Each structure stands twice: as structure tokens, then as C-alpha cells.
Amino acid sequence: MTFVRIALHITEFTPEGSKVTMICDDDEETALPFFDLYRRVKGRWPDARRKFGGIAFVDDRYLFGVQA
């Protein structure tokens, strides 16, 4: 639920015409569920469809800020 709430909150302060790309930790247990939630959010909320450009998963060993 937290992922969905944060995603929708991001759309509130993203200006029209701008795109957001989400970067998530590439964790075996959470990556696929987060991807599924991302697709559901984009499918159900027009603001998310317009403003989300993509989602990526990275290993936090190489991109330290993801763990924060």
C-alpha cells in the first residue's frame, strides 16, 4: 500500500508535461510485486499514465542512494 500511496503523491507535485522514472532496489522478493503495482497504478489513474515515464530496478551495491 505504501508504494501506491507514494506513487500517487508523486503525481500531485509533478508538473504537467514532465515525466518521472522510478528507481527501486532490485530485491528478489519485492521487484516483481512493485512492477505489478506500478502497472496497476498507471492503468487506473490518468495522472500516473501521463506523468510516469518508467520504472527501473538497480542493485543497491552500485547505486547506494536506493537503500536510503
N, CA, C, O and CB atoms as a CASP TS submission, in Angstrom:
PFRMAT TS
TARGET T0000
AUTHOR 0000-0000-0000
METHOD Language model
MODEL 1
PARENT N/A
ATOM      1  N   MET     1       0.814  -1.193   0.000  1.00  0.00           N
ATOM      2  CA  MET     1       0.000   0.000   0.000  1.00  0.00           C
ATOM      3  C   MET     1       0.866   1.269   0.000  1.00  0.00           C
ATOM      4  O   MET     1       0.509   2.275  -0.612  1.00  0.00           O
ATOM      5  CB  MET     1      -0.930  -0.008   1.204  1.00  0.00           C
ATOM      6  N   THR     2       1.992   1.202   0.687  1.00  0.00           N
ATOM      7  CA  THR     2       2.866   2.374   0.759  1.00  0.00           C
ATOM      8  C   THR     2       3.363   2.763  -0.623  1.00  0.00           C
ATOM      9  O   THR     2       3.406   3.948  -0.955  1.00  0.00           O
ATOM     10  CB  THR     2       4.054   2.104   1.687  1.00  0.00           C
ATOM     11  N   PHE     3       3.737   1.786  -1.425  1.00  0.00           N
ATOM     12  CA  PHE     3       4.217   2.066  -2.775  1.00  0.00           C
ATOM     13  C   PHE     3       3.162   2.824  -3.575  1.00  0.00           C
ATOM     14  O   PHE     3       3.482   3.806  -4.245  1.00  0.00           O
ATOM     15  CB  PHE     3       4.595   0.762  -3.494  1.00  0.00           C
ATOM     16  N   VAL     4       1.923   2.383  -3.512  1.00  0.00           N
ATOM     17  CA  VAL     4       0.836   3.019  -4.267  1.00  0.00           C
ATOM     18  C   VAL     4       0.602   4.436  -3.769  1.00  0.00           C
ATOM     19  O   VAL     4       0.451   5.354  -4.575  1.00  0.00           O
ATOM     20  CB  VAL     4      -0.465   2.196  -4.155  1.00  0.00           C
ATOM     21  N   ARG     5       0.571   4.629  -2.465  1.00  0.00           N
ATOM     22  CA  ARG     5       0.336   5.970  -1.914  1.00  0.00           C
ATOM     23  C   ARG     5       1.445   6.935  -2.314  1.00  0.00           C
ATOM     24  O   ARG     5       1.171   8.079  -2.676  1.00  0.00           O
ATOM     25  CB  ARG     5       0.226   5.908  -0.387  1.00  0.00           C
ATOM     26  N   ILE     6       2.687   6.485  -2.251  1.00  0.00           N
ATOM     27  CA  ILE     6       3.811   7.347  -2.636  1.00  0.00           C
ATOM     28  C   ILE     6       3.737   7.668  -4.128  1.00  0.00           C
ATOM     29  O   ILE     6       3.939   8.813  -4.533  1.00  0.00           O
ATOM     30  CB  ILE     6       5.167   6.668  -2.295  1.00  0.00           C
ATOM     31  N   ALA     7       3.449   6.655  -4.939  1.00  0.00           N
ATOM     32  CA  ALA     7       3.352   6.878  -6.385  1.00  0.00           C
ATOM     33  C   ALA     7       2.287   7.924  -6.698  1.00  0.00           C
ATOM     34  O   ALA     7       2.519   8.821  -7.509  1.00  0.00           O
ATOM     35  CB  ALA     7       3.032   5.561  -7.115  1.00  0.00           C
ATOM     36  N   LEU     8       1.136   7.815  -6.070  1.00  0.00           N
ATOM     37  CA  LEU     8       0.070   8.796  -6.326  1.00  0.00           C
ATOM     38  C   LEU     8       0.434  10.175  -5.793  1.00  0.00           C
ATOM     39  O   LEU     8       0.075  11.188  -6.395  1.00  0.00           O
ATOM     40  CB  LEU     8      -1.242   8.330  -5.694  1.00  0.00           C
ATOM     41  N   HIS     9       1.141  10.222  -4.675  1.00  0.00           N
ATOM     42  CA  HIS     9       1.574  11.514  -4.132  1.00  0.00           C
ATOM     43  C   HIS     9       2.560  12.194  -5.082  1.00  0.00           C
ATOM     44  O   HIS     9       2.523  13.412  -5.254  1.00  0.00           O
ATOM     45  CB  HIS     9       2.217  11.328  -2.738  1.00  0.00           C
ATOM     46  N   ILE    10       3.426  11.415  -5.685  1.00  0.00           N
ATOM     47  CA  ILE    10       4.385  11.974  -6.645  1.00  0.00           C
ATOM     48  C   ILE    10       3.657  12.668  -7.790  1.00  0.00           C
ATOM     49  O   ILE    10       4.101  13.717  -8.257  1.00  0.00           O
ATOM     50  CB  ILE    10       5.307  10.869  -7.195  1.00  0.00           C
ATOM     51  N   THR    11       2.546  12.097  -8.248  1.00  0.00           N
ATOM     52  CA  THR    11       1.816  12.715  -9.364  1.00  0.00           C
ATOM     53  C   THR    11       1.241  14.078  -8.986  1.00  0.00           C
ATOM     54  O   THR    11       1.027  14.922  -9.857  1.00  0.00           O
ATOM     55  CB  THR    11       0.690  11.794  -9.830  1.00  0.00           C
ATOM     56  N   GLU    12       0.989  14.298  -7.698  1.00  0.00           N
ATOM     57  CA  GLU    12       0.408  15.568  -7.254  1.00  0.00           C
ATOM     58  C   GLU    12       1.362  16.742  -7.456  1.00  0.00           C
ATOM     59  O   GLU    12       0.921  17.844  -7.782  1.00  0.00           O
ATOM     60  CB  GLU    12       0.016  15.477  -5.790  1.00  0.00           C
ATOM     61  N   PHE    13       2.656  16.523  -7.268  1.00  0.00           N
ATOM     62  CA  PHE    13       3.587  17.650  -7.404  1.00  0.00           C
ATOM     63  C   PHE    13       4.448  17.586  -8.662  1.00  0.00           C
ATOM     64  O   PHE    13       5.364  18.391  -8.824  1.00  0.00           O
ATOM     65  CB  PHE    13       4.482  17.711  -6.199  1.00  0.00           C
ATOM     66  N   THR    14       4.168  16.647  -9.545  1.00  0.00           N
ATOM     67  CA  THR    14       4.877  16.587 -10.822  1.00  0.00           C
ATOM     68  C   THR    14       4.148  17.486 -11.821  1.00  0.00           C
ATOM     69  O   THR    14       2.965  17.271 -12.085  1.00  0.00           O
ATOM     70  CB  THR    14       4.971  15.112 -11.353  1.00  0.00           C
ATOM     71  N   PRO    15       4.826  18.480 -12.376  1.00  0.00           N
ATOM     72  CA  PRO    15       4.170  19.391 -13.326  1.00  0.00           C
ATOM     73  C   PRO    15       3.676  18.663 -14.575  1.00  0.00           C
ATOM     74  O   PRO    15       4.266  17.673 -15.006  1.00  0.00           O
ATOM     75  CB  PRO    15       5.129  20.506 -13.730  1.00  0.00           C
ATOM     76  N   GLU    16       2.596  19.167 -15.141  1.00  0.00           N
ATOM     77  CA  GLU    16       2.084  18.615 -16.400  1.00  0.00           C
ATOM     78  C   GLU    16       3.181  18.701 -17.455  1.00  0.00           C
ATOM     79  O   GLU    16       3.910  19.690 -17.528  1.00  0.00           O
ATOM     80  CB  GLU    16       0.797  19.374 -16.871  1.00  0.00           C
ATOM     81  N   GLY    17       3.289  17.676 -18.255  1.00  0.00           N
ATOM     82  CA  GLY    17       4.299  17.633 -19.297  1.00  0.00           C
ATOM     83  C   GLY    17       5.625  17.038 -18.848  1.00  0.00           C
ATOM     84  O   GLY    17       6.491  16.750 -19.675  1.00  0.00           O
ATOM     85  N   SER    18       5.788  16.852 -17.530  1.00  0.00           N
ATOM     86  CA  SER    18       7.012  16.252 -17.002  1.00  0.00           C
ATOM     87  C   SER    18       6.824  14.755 -16.836  1.00  0.00           C
ATOM     88  O   SER    18       5.701  14.269 -16.704  1.00  0.00           O
ATOM     89  CB  SER    18       7.406  16.896 -15.660  1.00  0.00           C
ATOM     90  N   LYS    19       7.927  14.032 -16.844  1.00  0.00           N
ATOM     91  CA  LYS    19       7.907  12.584 -16.662  1.00  0.00           C
ATOM     92  C   LYS    19       8.768  12.191 -15.467  1.00  0.00           C
ATOM     93  O   LYS    19       9.814  12.792 -15.219  1.00  0.00           O
ATOM     94  CB  LYS    19       8.396  11.870 -17.935  1.00  0.00           C
ATOM     95  N   VAL    20       8.327  11.190 -14.740  1.00  0.00           N
ATOM     96  CA  VAL    20       9.056  10.663 -13.595  1.00  0.00           C
ATOM     97  C   VAL    20       9.427   9.220 -13.890  1.00  0.00           C
ATOM     98  O   VAL    20       8.604   8.447 -14.382  1.00  0.00           O
ATOM     99  CB  VAL    20       8.215  10.771 -12.285  1.00  0.00           C
ATOM    100  N   THR    21      10.671   8.858 -13.588  1.00  0.00           N
ATOM    101  CA  THR    21      11.096   7.474 -13.669  1.00  0.00           C
ATOM    102  C   THR    21      11.418   7.009 -12.258  1.00  0.00           C
ATOM    103  O   THR    21      12.230   7.623 -11.565  1.00  0.00           O
ATOM    104  CB  THR    21      12.322   7.304 -14.622  1.00  0.00           C
ATOM    105  N   MET    22      10.790   5.938 -11.841  1.00  0.00           N
ATOM    106  CA  MET    22      11.029   5.389 -10.508  1.00  0.00           C
ATOM    107  C   MET    22      12.216   4.432 -10.569  1.00  0.00           C
ATOM    108  O   MET    22      12.344   3.642 -11.504  1.00  0.00           O
ATOM    109  CB  MET    22       9.761   4.663  -9.964  1.00  0.00           C
ATOM    110  N   ILE    23      13.082   4.516  -9.557  1.00  0.00           N
ATOM    111  CA  ILE    23      14.205   3.599  -9.448  1.00  0.00           C
ATOM    112  C   ILE    23      14.066   2.883  -8.112  1.00  0.00           C
ATOM    113  O   ILE    23      14.069   3.515  -7.056  1.00  0.00           O
ATOM    114  CB  ILE    23      15.587   4.348  -9.565  1.00  0.00           C
ATOM    115  N   CYS    24      13.944   1.566  -8.166  1.00  0.00           N
ATOM    116  CA  CYS    24      13.731   0.748  -6.975  1.00  0.00           C
ATOM    117  C   CYS    24      14.877  -0.235  -6.789  1.00  0.00           C
ATOM    118  O   CYS    24      15.599  -0.560  -7.732  1.00  0.00           O
ATOM    119  CB  CYS    24      12.396  -0.003  -7.067  1.00  0.00           C
ATOM    120  N   ASP    25      15.028  -0.698  -5.559  1.00  0.00           N
ATOM    121  CA  ASP    25      16.032  -1.709  -5.249  1.00  0.00           C
ATOM    122  C   ASP    25      15.677  -3.013  -5.963  1.00  0.00           C
ATOM    123  O   ASP    25      14.522  -3.440  -5.959  1.00  0.00           O
ATOM    124  CB  ASP    25      16.137  -1.931  -3.715  1.00  0.00           C
ATOM    125  N   ASP    26      16.662  -3.624  -6.563  1.00  0.00           N
ATOM    126  CA  ASP    26      16.452  -4.881  -7.277  1.00  0.00           C
ATOM    127  C   ASP    26      16.516  -6.036  -6.275  1.00  0.00           C
ATOM    128  O   ASP    26      17.488  -6.789  -6.221  1.00  0.00           O
ATOM    129  CB  ASP    26      17.511  -5.068  -8.412  1.00  0.00           C
ATOM    130  N   ASP    27      15.468  -6.142  -5.503  1.00  0.00           N
ATOM    131  CA  ASP    27      15.357  -7.189  -4.495  1.00  0.00           C
ATOM    132  C   ASP    27      14.493  -8.305  -5.050  1.00  0.00           C
ATOM    133  O   ASP    27      13.428  -8.050  -5.612  1.00  0.00           O
ATOM    134  CB  ASP    27      14.767  -6.638  -3.168  1.00  0.00           C
ATOM    135  N   GLU    28      14.947  -9.543  -4.894  1.00  0.00           N
ATOM    136  CA  GLU    28      14.247 -10.688  -5.474  1.00  0.00           C
ATOM    137  C   GLU    28      12.792 -10.797  -5.021  1.00  0.00           C
ATOM    138  O   GLU    28      11.922 -11.176  -5.805  1.00  0.00           O
ATOM    139  CB  GLU    28      14.974 -11.957  -5.122  1.00  0.00           C
ATOM    140  N   GLU    29      12.531 -10.467  -3.766  1.00  0.00           N
ATOM    141  CA  GLU    29      11.186 -10.625  -3.222  1.00  0.00           C
ATOM    142  C   GLU    29      10.253  -9.478  -3.567  1.00  0.00           C
ATOM    143  O   GLU    29       9.039  -9.677  -3.607  1.00  0.00           O
ATOM    144  CB  GLU    29      11.257 -10.769  -1.741  1.00  0.00           C
ATOM    145  N   THR    30      10.773  -8.291  -3.815  1.00  0.00           N
ATOM    146  CA  THR    30       9.891  -7.130  -3.997  1.00  0.00           C
ATOM    147  C   THR    30       9.840  -6.581  -5.415  1.00  0.00           C
ATOM    148  O   THR    30       8.880  -5.890  -5.756  1.00  0.00           O
ATOM    149  CB  THR    30      10.318  -6.044  -3.087  1.00  0.00           C
ATOM    150  N   ALA    31      10.817  -6.853  -6.242  1.00  0.00           N
ATOM    151  CA  ALA    31      10.875  -6.236  -7.572  1.00  0.00           C
ATOM    152  C   ALA    31       9.631  -6.544  -8.409  1.00  0.00           C
ATOM    153  O   ALA    31       9.011  -5.625  -8.944  1.00  0.00           O
ATOM    154  CB  ALA    31      12.119  -6.710  -8.311  1.00  0.00           C
ATOM    155  N   LEU    32       9.266  -7.791  -8.530  1.00  0.00           N
ATOM    156  CA  LEU    32       8.090  -8.137  -9.344  1.00  0.00           C
ATOM    157  C   LEU    32       6.788  -7.608  -8.762  1.00  0.00           C
ATOM    158  O   LEU    32       5.963  -7.099  -9.520  1.00  0.00           O
ATOM    159  CB  LEU    32       7.993  -9.638  -9.496  1.00  0.00           C
ATOM    160  N   PRO    33       6.558  -7.703  -7.441  1.00  0.00           N
ATOM    161  CA  PRO    33       5.341  -7.093  -6.893  1.00  0.00           C
ATOM    162  C   PRO    33       5.286  -5.581  -7.113  1.00  0.00           C
ATOM    163  O   PRO    33       4.214  -5.041  -7.385  1.00  0.00           O
ATOM    164  CB  PRO    33       5.241  -7.391  -5.410  1.00  0.00           C
ATOM    165  N   PHE    34       6.426  -4.887  -6.999  1.00  0.00           N
ATOM    166  CA  PHE    34       6.435  -3.445  -7.241  1.00  0.00           C
ATOM    167  C   PHE    34       6.139  -3.142  -8.714  1.00  0.00           C
ATOM    168  O   PHE    34       5.408  -2.202  -9.024  1.00  0.00           O
ATOM    169  CB  PHE    34       7.797  -2.838  -6.832  1.00  0.00           C
ATOM    170  N   PHE    35       6.704  -3.932  -9.604  1.00  0.00           N
ATOM    171  CA  PHE    35       6.421  -3.731 -11.022  1.00  0.00           C
ATOM    172  C   PHE    35       4.931  -3.911 -11.291  1.00  0.00           C
ATOM    173  O   PHE    35       4.333  -3.128 -12.028  1.00  0.00           O
ATOM    174  CB  PHE    35       7.247  -4.705 -11.887  1.00  0.00           C
ATOM    175  N   ASP    36       4.336  -4.932 -10.700  1.00  0.00           N
ATOM    176  CA  ASP    36       2.903  -5.171 -10.859  1.00  0.00           C
ATOM    177  C   ASP    36       2.090  -3.989 -10.331  1.00  0.00           C
ATOM    178  O   ASP    36       1.137  -3.556 -10.979  1.00  0.00           O
ATOM    179  CB  ASP    36       2.493  -6.463 -10.135  1.00  0.00           C
ATOM    180  N   LEU    37       2.457  -3.468  -9.165  1.00  0.00           N
ATOM    181  CA  LEU    37       1.751  -2.307  -8.617  1.00  0.00           C
ATOM    182  C   LEU    37       1.912  -1.084  -9.519  1.00  0.00           C
ATOM    183  O   LEU    37       0.957  -0.341  -9.742  1.00  0.00           O
ATOM    184  CB  LEU    37       2.263  -1.989  -7.205  1.00  0.00           C
ATOM    185  N   TYR    38       3.108  -0.882 -10.027  1.00  0.00           N
ATOM    186  CA  TYR    38       3.364   0.232 -10.949  1.00  0.00           C
ATOM    187  C   TYR    38       2.435   0.152 -12.162  1.00  0.00           C
ATOM    188  O   TYR    38       1.837   1.153 -12.555  1.00  0.00           O
ATOM    189  CB  TYR    38       4.842   0.228 -11.407  1.00  0.00           C
ATOM    190  N   ARG    39       2.316  -1.037 -12.752  1.00  0.00           N
ATOM    191  CA  ARG    39       1.431  -1.218 -13.917  1.00  0.00           C
ATOM    192  C   ARG    39      -0.023  -0.958 -13.549  1.00  0.00           C
ATOM    193  O   ARG    39      -0.764  -0.367 -14.334  1.00  0.00           O
ATOM    194  CB  ARG    39       1.578  -2.638 -14.490  1.00  0.00           C
ATOM    195  N   ARG    40      -0.439  -1.396 -12.359  1.00  0.00           N
ATOM    196  CA  ARG    40      -1.824  -1.169 -11.920  1.00  0.00           C
ATOM    197  C   ARG    40      -2.108   0.314 -11.722  1.00  0.00           C
ATOM    198  O   ARG    40      -3.152   0.819 -12.134  1.00  0.00           O
ATOM    199  CB  ARG    40      -2.104  -1.928 -10.618  1.00  0.00           C
ATOM    200  N   VAL    41      -1.157   1.011 -11.079  1.00  0.00           N
ATOM    201  CA  VAL    41      -1.332   2.452 -10.853  1.00  0.00           C
ATOM    202  C   VAL    41      -1.446   3.172 -12.191  1.00  0.00           C
ATOM    203  O   VAL    41      -2.337   4.001 -12.377  1.00  0.00           O
ATOM    204  CB  VAL    41      -0.151   3.031 -10.025  1.00  0.00           C
ATOM    205  N   LYS    42      -0.549   2.859 -13.125  1.00  0.00           N
ATOM    206  CA  LYS    42      -0.613   3.505 -14.443  1.00  0.00           C
ATOM    207  C   LYS    42      -1.908   3.164 -15.185  1.00  0.00           C
ATOM    208  O   LYS    42      -2.430   3.983 -15.942  1.00  0.00           O
ATOM    209  CB  LYS    42       0.593   3.088 -15.290  1.00  0.00           C
ATOM    210  N   GLY    43      -2.416   1.965 -14.966  1.00  0.00           N
ATOM    211  CA  GLY    43      -3.628   1.546 -15.646  1.00  0.00           C
ATOM    212  C   GLY    43      -4.896   2.180 -15.100  1.00  0.00           C
ATOM    213  O   GLY    43      -5.893   2.284 -15.815  1.00  0.00           O
ATOM    214  N   ARG    44      -4.872   2.603 -13.845  1.00  0.00           N
ATOM    215  CA  ARG    44      -6.097   3.088 -13.199  1.00  0.00           C
ATOM    216  C   ARG    44      -6.163   4.588 -12.979  1.00  0.00           C
ATOM    217  O   ARG    44      -7.258   5.137 -12.856  1.00  0.00           O
ATOM    218  CB  ARG    44      -6.256   2.420 -11.898  1.00  0.00           C
ATOM    219  N   TRP    45      -5.019   5.273 -12.924  1.00  0.00           N
ATOM    220  CA  TRP    45      -5.021   6.700 -12.639  1.00  0.00           C
ATOM    221  C   TRP    45      -4.447   7.469 -13.825  1.00  0.00           C
ATOM    222  O   TRP    45      -3.280   7.293 -14.175  1.00  0.00           O
ATOM    223  CB  TRP    45      -4.218   7.001 -11.358  1.00  0.00           C
ATOM    224  N   PRO    46      -5.265   8.321 -14.442  1.00  0.00           N
ATOM    225  CA  PRO    46      -4.808   9.083 -15.617  1.00  0.00           C
ATOM    226  C   PRO    46      -3.565   9.937 -15.346  1.00  0.00           C
ATOM    227  O   PRO    46      -2.692  10.036 -16.209  1.00  0.00           O
ATOM    228  CB  PRO    46      -5.926   9.977 -16.105  1.00  0.00           C
ATOM    229  N   ASP    47      -3.469  10.559 -14.159  1.00  0.00           N
ATOM    230  CA  ASP    47      -2.278  11.355 -13.843  1.00  0.00           C
ATOM    231  C   ASP    47      -1.019  10.495 -13.895  1.00  0.00           C
ATOM    232  O   ASP    47       0.015  10.925 -14.406  1.00  0.00           O
ATOM    233  CB  ASP    47      -2.416  12.004 -12.453  1.00  0.00           C
ATOM    234  N   ALA    48      -1.111   9.296 -13.371  1.00  0.00           N
ATOM    235  CA  ALA    48       0.047   8.390 -13.394  1.00  0.00           C
ATOM    236  C   ALA    48       0.387   8.002 -14.822  1.00  0.00           C
ATOM    237  O   ALA    48       1.563   7.925 -15.180  1.00  0.00           O
ATOM    238  CB  ALA    48      -0.229   7.126 -12.554  1.00  0.00           C
ATOM    239  N   ARG    49      -0.616   7.759 -15.631  1.00  0.00           N
ATOM    240  CA  ARG    49      -0.375   7.405 -17.042  1.00  0.00           C
ATOM    241  C   ARG    49       0.380   8.514 -17.757  1.00  0.00           C
ATOM    242  O   ARG    49       1.285   8.247 -18.548  1.00  0.00           O
ATOM    243  CB  ARG    49      -1.706   7.125 -17.768  1.00  0.00           C
ATOM    244  N   ARG    50       0.005   9.762 -17.478  1.00  0.00           N
ATOM    245  CA  ARG    50       0.638  10.899 -18.157  1.00  0.00           C
ATOM    246  C   ARG    50       2.027  11.213 -17.610  1.00  0.00           C
ATOM    247  O   ARG    50       2.902  11.652 -18.356  1.00  0.00           O
ATOM    248  CB  ARG    50      -0.241  12.128 -18.034  1.00  0.00           C
ATOM    249  N   LYS    51       2.233  10.993 -16.328  1.00  0.00           N
ATOM    250  CA  LYS    51       3.441  11.505 -15.678  1.00  0.00           C
ATOM    251  C   LYS    51       4.538  10.474 -15.427  1.00  0.00           C
ATOM    252  O   LYS    51       5.698  10.855 -15.265  1.00  0.00           O
ATOM    253  CB  LYS    51       3.069  12.115 -14.392  1.00  0.00           C
ATOM    254  N   PHE    52       4.213   9.188 -15.388  1.00  0.00           N
ATOM    255  CA  PHE    52       5.241   8.182 -15.151  1.00  0.00           C
ATOM    256  C   PHE    52       5.845   7.737 -16.471  1.00  0.00           C
ATOM    257  O   PHE    52       5.145   7.275 -17.372  1.00  0.00           O
ATOM    258  CB  PHE    52       4.663   6.976 -14.390  1.00  0.00           C
ATOM    259  N   GLY    53       7.163   7.887 -16.566  1.00  0.00           N
ATOM    260  CA  GLY    53       7.857   7.501 -17.787  1.00  0.00           C
ATOM    261  C   GLY    53       8.391   6.080 -17.749  1.00  0.00           C
ATOM    262  O   GLY    53       8.597   5.464 -18.795  1.00  0.00           O
ATOM    263  N   GLY    54       8.619   5.552 -16.539  1.00  0.00           N
ATOM    264  CA  GLY    54       9.133   4.198 -16.454  1.00  0.00           C
ATOM    265  C   GLY    54       9.527   3.830 -15.041  1.00  0.00           C
ATOM    266  O   GLY    54       9.476   4.642 -14.117  1.00  0.00           O
ATOM    267  N   ILE    55       9.917   2.589 -14.908  1.00  0.00           N
ATOM    268  CA  ILE    55      10.400   2.075 -13.623  1.00  0.00           C
ATOM    269  C   ILE    55      11.656   1.245 -13.912  1.00  0.00           C
ATOM    270  O   ILE    55      11.731   0.534 -14.915  1.00  0.00           O
ATOM    271  CB  ILE    55       9.286   1.210 -12.880  1.00  0.00           C
ATOM    272  N   ALA    56      12.626   1.350 -13.023  1.00  0.00           N
ATOM    273  CA  ALA    56      13.873   0.594 -13.182  1.00  0.00           C
ATOM    274  C   ALA    56      14.230  -0.034 -11.844  1.00  0.00           C
ATOM    275  O   ALA    56      13.848   0.460 -10.783  1.00  0.00           O
ATOM    276  CB  ALA    56      15.035   1.510 -13.698  1.00  0.00           C
ATOM    277  N   PHE    57      14.962  -1.120 -11.915  1.00  0.00           N
ATOM    278  CA  PHE    57      15.418  -1.813 -10.721  1.00  0.00           C
ATOM    279  C   PHE    57      16.932  -1.902 -10.782  1.00  0.00           C
ATOM    280  O   PHE    57      17.497  -2.342 -11.783  1.00  0.00           O
ATOM    281  CB  PHE    57      14.773  -3.228 -10.597  1.00  0.00           C
ATOM    282  N   VAL    58      17.588  -1.480  -9.702  1.00  0.00           N
ATOM    283  CA  VAL    58      19.054  -1.481  -9.673  1.00  0.00           C
ATOM    284  C   VAL    58      19.547  -2.161  -8.396  1.00  0.00           C
ATOM    285  O   VAL    58      18.865  -2.169  -7.371  1.00  0.00           O
ATOM    286  CB  VAL    58      19.609  -0.032  -9.766  1.00  0.00           C
ATOM    287  N   ASP    59      20.722  -2.717  -8.484  1.00  0.00           N
ATOM    288  CA  ASP    59      21.364  -3.348  -7.342  1.00  0.00           C
ATOM    289  C   ASP    59      21.923  -2.245  -6.449  1.00  0.00           C
ATOM    290  O   ASP    59      22.691  -1.402  -6.913  1.00  0.00           O
ATOM    291  CB  ASP    59      22.489  -4.340  -7.794  1.00  0.00           C
ATOM    292  N   ASP    60      21.547  -2.244  -5.176  1.00  0.00           N
ATOM    293  CA  ASP    60      21.981  -1.183  -4.278  1.00  0.00           C
ATOM    294  C   ASP    60      23.482  -1.222  -3.990  1.00  0.00           C
ATOM    295  O   ASP    60      24.011  -0.296  -3.376  1.00  0.00           O
ATOM    296  CB  ASP    60      21.219  -1.270  -2.986  1.00  0.00           C
ATOM    297  N   ARG    61      24.165  -2.260  -4.416  1.00  0.00           N
ATOM    298  CA  ARG    61      25.636  -2.268  -4.297  1.00  0.00           C
ATOM    299  C   ARG    61      26.271  -1.258  -5.231  1.00  0.00           C
ATOM    300  O   ARG    61      27.392  -0.810  -4.989  1.00  0.00           O
ATOM    301  CB  ARG    61      26.193  -3.663  -4.594  1.00  0.00           C
ATOM    302  N   TYR    62      25.575  -0.895  -6.288  1.00  0.00           N
ATOM    303  CA  TYR    62      26.122   0.020  -7.290  1.00  0.00           C
ATOM    304  C   TYR    62      25.490   1.403  -7.256  1.00  0.00           C
ATOM    305  O   TYR    62      26.081   2.374  -7.728  1.00  0.00           O
ATOM    306  CB  TYR    62      25.949  -0.565  -8.657  1.00  0.00           C
ATOM    307  N   LEU    63      24.310   1.489  -6.706  1.00  0.00           N
ATOM    308  CA  LEU    63      23.634   2.779  -6.576  1.00  0.00           C
ATOM    309  C   LEU    63      23.192   2.922  -5.132  1.00  0.00           C
ATOM    310  O   LEU    63      22.073   2.556  -4.773  1.00  0.00           O
ATOM    311  CB  LEU    63      22.414   2.899  -7.559  1.00  0.00           C
ATOM    312  N   PHE    64      24.083   3.460  -4.305  1.00  0.00           N
ATOM    313  CA  PHE    64      23.909   3.460  -2.862  1.00  0.00           C
ATOM    314  C   PHE    64      22.656   4.195  -2.385  1.00  0.00           C
ATOM    315  O   PHE    64      22.064   3.804  -1.379  1.00  0.00           O
ATOM    316  CB  PHE    64      25.105   4.068  -2.226  1.00  0.00           C
ATOM    317  N   GLY    65      22.245   5.241  -3.081  1.00  0.00           N
ATOM    318  CA  GLY    65      21.091   6.031  -2.662  1.00  0.00           C
ATOM    319  C   GLY    65      19.785   5.261  -2.673  1.00  0.00           C
ATOM    320  O   GLY    65      18.829   5.681  -2.023  1.00  0.00           O
ATOM    321  N   VAL    66      19.710   4.158  -3.383  1.00  0.00           N
ATOM    322  CA  VAL    66      18.480   3.376  -3.444  1.00  0.00           C
ATOM    323  C   VAL    66      18.153   2.807  -2.067  1.00  0.00           C
ATOM    324  O   VAL    66      16.983   2.696  -1.703  1.00  0.00           O
ATOM    325  CB  VAL    66      18.606   2.239  -4.483  1.00  0.00           C
ATOM    326  N   GLN    67      19.157   2.456  -1.318  1.00  0.00           N
ATOM    327  CA  GLN    67      18.929   1.866   0.003  1.00  0.00           C
ATOM    328  C   GLN    67      18.419   2.892   0.990  1.00  0.00           C
ATOM    329  O   GLN    67      17.732   2.534   1.947  1.00  0.00           O
ATOM    330  CB  GLN    67      20.204   1.238   0.530  1.00  0.00           C
ATOM    331  N   ALA    68      18.734   4.152   0.785  1.00  0.00           N
ATOM    332  CA  ALA    68      18.264   5.209   1.689  1.00  0.00           C
ATOM    333  C   ALA    68      16.792   5.360   1.539  1.00  0.00           C
ATOM    334  O   ALA    68      16.186   6.197   2.208  1.00  0.00           O
ATOM    335  CB  ALA    68      18.966   6.546   1.419  1.00  0.00           C
TER
END
